[in-house]
């Protein structure tokens, strides 16, 4: 945050009921990271979805550190780790396919 800029209001905390604990609605970046990380399993979307999951996961982790009442740290970490792993795995696989197909000529 820049000096002199107005401070942003804290996000709405996640509800304390069962659903609010399981789905941290107060931490939108963590939820986006979680679901996009699941999409990184798909071969066509894997690399881009993994990168998006990591970016939103980092935002979600920072939000939890600033405002613990929003919860969602596990969702954010899942997005960072799972999305990062599959982005890397699909990238390596793509490189291997390109090298293998270029070497066969």
N, C-alpha and C positions, 0 to 999 in steps of 0.2 A: 504494500500500500504506500502511496506517495504521501509525503508530509503535507498537511493542510487539506487533504482530500477528506470528504465526509466519510465517516465510518459506516460500513454497511450494516444493516440490522441483522441480528442472528437469525438463522433459519428456524422454521417451526420444528420443535422437537418431535421425535417419533412417539406415537402413543405408547402407553405402558401396558396395553392389553397384549394377548398372545400374538395376534396378527402384527401389531406394531413392533413387537420384539423380533419376530421372524422376518418381517419385511420392513426395513428401516425407511419409511416414507420421507423422513426428514432429511435424508442424505441422497438426493437424486443422482449425483455423480457416482456414488458407490453402486446404486442399483443399475445404472446404465453400464458401468464397468462389468458388473456381474453377468448381465444378460448378453452383452456384446462378447464377453470372453467365451460364453457357451457357443456363440456363433462362430468363434474362431476355430472350432472343430471342423467346419466345412471347408473342403479343399479350395473352392473358388473364392471364398471370403476370408480365409484364414489369416493371411498376412495383414491385410488392412484392418480387419476386425480386432486382431491381436494388438495392433498399435493403438487403436482407439480405446480398447479396454485398459491398456496400461496408462494412457493419458488421463482417462476419467478416474481410474483407480487411484492415481496419485492425488488428484483433486479431492476425491472422497476421503483419503487418509488425512490430508491436510485439514479438511472440514471437521473431521472427528477430533483431531488434536486441538482445534480452536474451540469447538462446541461439542463436548462429549455427549450432550443430551440428544443429539441427532442419531447416534449409534450408526452402525453400518460398517464398522472397521473390518469385520471379517469378509463382508461382501467386496469391499474395496481391495483388500489383500488378495482375495481369490481372483479378482479381475486382473490385478497386476501380475501375479504369478502364472496363472493359467493362460491368460492372453499373451503374456511375454513368451512363455514356453512354446505355445503353438505358432506364434508369429515366427519365432526362430526356427522351429521344426519345419514349417512349410517353406521358409526361405532356403534352408539347407537342402530340402528335397527338390525344390525348383532348380537350384544351382546344380545339383547332381544330375538331374534330368537333362539340363542344357549341356553340361559338359559331356555326358554320356552320348547324347545325340550328335554333338559336334565331333566327338572322337571317333565315331563309327564310320565316317566318310572316307 
